[in-house]
């Protein structure tokens, strides 16, 4: 743990509430304990600095909630994504409080509080000095003031016809909270967030008609089925009503800029100098972050992998084959094929590749070196300890 606690790491990502760098990953196991996977030793360590700790949960009185026996600190650190910085640890608590602690998880203080009752779902991710929380909710909410005079929302118990989604931004140095984006539309959802060079890029997915199921279900909402949509033509017509908008938020100036609006909904992925969108005609367009479309690939991409080494993705027609594509030339630099039933890559940082491993107890988070990944040595994939 001493090596981990003193390490400096500038490059990091988060996915599935897991914080990863080239040399370690922070995640929660199935018991709710914070664990760290060390790449050098290929081992998992409970995030605890007490040499005598047995890593048991705190025992409390069932009536008074009084602590009867103090447990391991690894249980007391949020089950959401936990950021580890050179000088501190940051995480979000269930009551909406943003916590700063030392790197051992001690000496905690509240640096901000978000209007948490509004959030039906969240994703937590970071830049070097900011925390971001994306949310969506299908509920109608009522605005209230809490005991400190802060605005909060509580669910009214009614479904809204449309869905609200957005992103909160919390300064980890100043403790300020800002809602930097909010949208309301049918099935609205924030997805594919990416932070690079002082900018937050993200995608808004939405429908331009009410959500209708293949058997003309309206999911309890008071909406009308659009004229011409039937059980017989559902699968052909519904995809024409899904869209995505791509945004750029400047972290220094606070400027929010739409890059592309009302793109036909399809697979997209951010990479180092551009982003890629699967086009309706079966090709893939490469776009600069200015919004300029500058290159076309002769195939439609499937899932994309977060990487700064180029565009890493699958061909939509060969989802078990991963490609590394040079962004400037469009040429395929590397290609590897293996069973998608064993490992699914999500993030590549230097010589570390993180994703999902199908181990002896099913799917879970895991690791493989980038070298082994590109050489197809999937047998070297290591599942994290999720016992």
N, C-alpha and C positions, 0 to 999 in steps of 0.2 A: 504493500500500500504506500510505502514511502516514495517509491518511484512514481506512482500515479499522482500522489499528492503534490509533487514538486514539478511535474511536467508542464511545459508550455506548449500549447497547441492552438494554432490560429485557424486551421481549417476544420470545420465540423458540419454535420448535417443532423437532422432529426427525422425520424419516420416511425410510425406506429408507436409513438411515445417512447422512443429509444433515441438516446443522444450518442452519436458516434464520431470518432476521430480516426486517424490512421492507426493509432496505437492502442485505443481502448474503446469500449462501448459501455454506456450506462443504461440499465434496464431494470425492470421489476420482475421478479419471478412469480410463480403462481401463488405463493404465500403472501405476496405484497411487499417483500423485502427488496430494497435497492441492492442491486448487484453490479459489479464491474467485471467485464471480460477483458483480460490483458492479452494483447496480441502476441507479445514476445513469449510468454509462458504458455499460451493457449489454455489458460485456466480462468475459472470464475471465482470471484472473491466477494463475500458479503461485504457491503460498504459499511464497515465498522472498524474503529480504531482501538477498541478495548480488547486487550490481549486475553482477558479472562472471560469474555462474553460467550455465552452459549447460543446466541442469536435466537432468543425466544421472544415472543410478543409480550408487551406489557400486560400484567394482570390487573383488572380493576374490579371494584365492588359492583355487582350487578344492579344495585339500587342507588347508591350514592355516586357511582363512577369514580370513587376515590382510588388512587393508585395503590395497589397492594404490593406489587413487585415490579420494579422498573425493568423494562425489557430492552431489546437491542434497538439502537437508534435507526437502523436500516428500515424499520417498520414505520418510523415517524416522518419519513421524507416522502413527499407527495407521490402518488402513483402516476401522475402525469410526467411528461418529459422534464428531466432535471438537468439544468445546465451547469457545467463545471468550468469555471474560468480560473485564470492564474491566481486571482486574489479572493475568489468567493464562489459560493454555490447559490443558485437561484431556482425557485420552484413556486408553483401555484398550489394553494390549499383549497379544500372543498368549499370553504366559506367565501372564496373570491379574494382572499388576501395573497399578495405577492410577497414572498419571503426571501430575504437575503441572509445567508449564514456563512460561516467560515467553511473551508474546504472539508472539514470533518463533520459538517452538518450541525455544529453547535453555534452558540452566540447569535441566535436568530433575532431578527427584527422585521417588522412589517414595513415595507417601503411604498406600497400602494394597495388600493382596494378597487376592484372592478365591480360594476353593477351586475353581479353574478346571477341573480335570480332570472335574468333574461335569457341565459344561455341554456338551450336544450341539449347541445352537443358542442364539443370543443376539440380543437387541435392546438397544441402549444408548441411553438418553435421560437428560435432565437437568432438575432444577429449578435455581434460582439458586445453591444451595450443596450439592446432592446429585447423585450419579450413580446411575442405576438400571440393572440388567441383568436382563432377563427370560430365562428358559431353559425348555427342555423336553428330555426325553430318553426314549427307548424302551429304553435299555440297563439291565442290572443293573450295579451298581457296588460296588466293594470299598473300604472306608475304609482309608486309610493315613496315616502321619505323615511329612511331608517332613523335610529336614535341619534345618529351623528349628523342628521340633515342631508345625508347623501342620497342621490336618486337611486332607487332600486325598482325592480319589476317583479310582480308575482303573476303566475299563470292564472287565467280566469276560468279555466276548465272548458273553454270553447276552442274548436279548431278554426283557424283562419282559412279563408279560401285560397290565399296565396301563402308563400313562405318568405320569411325574412331571414337574411343572412348578413354577415359582416365580419369585420376584423377590428379588434382592439389592439392598440400599441401601447406598451408600458416602457417608459425610460427607466433603465436599471440604475442610472446615476442620479436622476432628479426625482424619480417616483411619480412622474406625471402620467396620467391615463388619457388616451385620446382614441376615439372611435374614428379610424381613418377611412373606413368604407362601410356603407350599408346599402343593401339592395332588397327590393321586394318584388317577387315574380313567382310564377308557377314553378315549383320544384327547384327554387334557387339554391345554389350550393357553391361555396368557395372550394377550390381544389388546386393542386399543382403549384403550391407556393415555392418560391425560389429566391434566395437572397444572394446578391452578387454586386460588388463594387459600389456599395452604398445605396442600392436600390432593392426594393421588394417587388417581385413580379408575381402575379397570381392570376388565376382563371376563374371567371364566374360562369357556371353552367346554369341553364334555365330552359323552360318550355315557353312557347308563346300561346299555348292553349292549356286549359286545365288538365291535370294528370288523369288520364283515362286508361283503364286496364284492357287487356286483350279481349275480355268478355264484356266490355263497356262498363266496367266498374268505375264509380266516381269517388270511392274511398270515403264516404260519409260527408263529402263536401256538397254544398248547395250550388252546383254548377251544371251547365247544360252541355250535352255532348255536341261537339262541333258538327255542323252540317256536312254530310258526305263521308263521315268516319263510321265504318261498320266493322263487324267481326271479321268479315271476309277480307277487307283491305287494311286491317289494323297494322300488320307488320310492315306493309309497304308505306303507309301514310304517316305513322307516328314519328319515325326518324326524321321526317322533314320538318318537324316542329321543335327539335332540340337545337340549341344554339350555345355558343360560348363567346364571351368577351374577355380580352386579355388586357391587364392593367399593369402600369408601372408606378410605384410609389417611391418618390425620392426621400430617403431617410433623413437627409440633411435639411432640405427645404420644406418638406411636408407636401410637396406638389403631387397630386394624383393625376395621372395621364392615361387615357385609354390608348392602347397600342393598336389593337384591332377590335372591331365590334361586329357582332352578329355573324361570326364565322360558323359555317356548318359544323355541328358538333362531331368531333372525331378524336382519335388519339392524338395527344400532343405531349411534347417533352421539352424541358428547358435544358440547355447545355452551355458550354463556356461562353461562346460569342454569339450564339443565335438560338432560336427555338424552332422546333420542327412540328408541322401539323400534317396529319393524314388527310389528304384532299379527297373530295367526293369522286374524282375521276380515277382513283386508284393509284395516284402518285403521292409523293410527299413534298411539301414546300418547306424550304428553309428560309426563315425570316430573321433579319437583324432586329435588334431591340428597338430600333427606330420605327419598325413596322414595315420596312422595305422587304419585299420578297425577292431574293437574289439568286436562288438556285432551286432546281427541281430534282428529286431523286426518282428513279424509274420504278418505284414500288411504294406501297402504302405501309407505313410503319404500324407495328403493334405496340406492345408496352415499351416504355422508355425507361432507362436506368439513369439515375442521377450521377453524373460524373463530370469532372473538369478536364478530362483527357480527350474530349471530343464528343460526338453524338454516339451514344450507346443505346441500341434499341433492337427490337425484333422485327423481322418481316412479318406483316400480318398473316401471310400465308404459310409461315414457318415459325410458329411461336416458340419452338424449342431450339431455335437458332439465334444466337446473339451476334450482333454486328457492331464493330467500332468503325465509325465513318469520319473521315477528315472533313471538318466543317468548311474549310476553304476550297477544297477541290471536289467534294462529294464522293471521293473514292473510298471503297471499303478497305480498311487497313488490316483488320483482324476479323476472323469469323470462327465461331465455335458452336458446336451442336451437341446437346446432351438432353437426357430425359427431363422434361419439366416436372416430372413427378418426384424428383429428388431435391432440387434446389431452384429457387427463384430469386435472382439478383434484384436488389433495390437501390443500393448506393455503392459507388466505388470511390475511395479516397486513397490516392497513392497506391501502395501495395496491399491495401485492405479492401475486401469486398464483403458487404453485409447484405443479408436478405433472409429468406425463409428456408429452413432445412426440414426435410421430411425424415425425422429420426425414428428411433425405435418406439417412441411414444407419440408419434404423429408430428404434425407441422408445428414449428416454432421458430423464433429468431435464431440466427446463426451466422457463422463467419467462414470465409475461405480466402486464401491469399489471392490477389489479383492475378499473380502468375499462374497459380493452379487453375483459376477460373478460365483464363484464356487458353490454357493448355487442355481444357476439358477434363481435368482430374477431379471430378465431382466427388469421388470417394474420400477426398481430403476435407470436405465440408464438415464443420464442427457445430453441432447444435449448442446453444447456450443452456446453462443449467436452469431449467424451469420447474424443478421438482418442488 
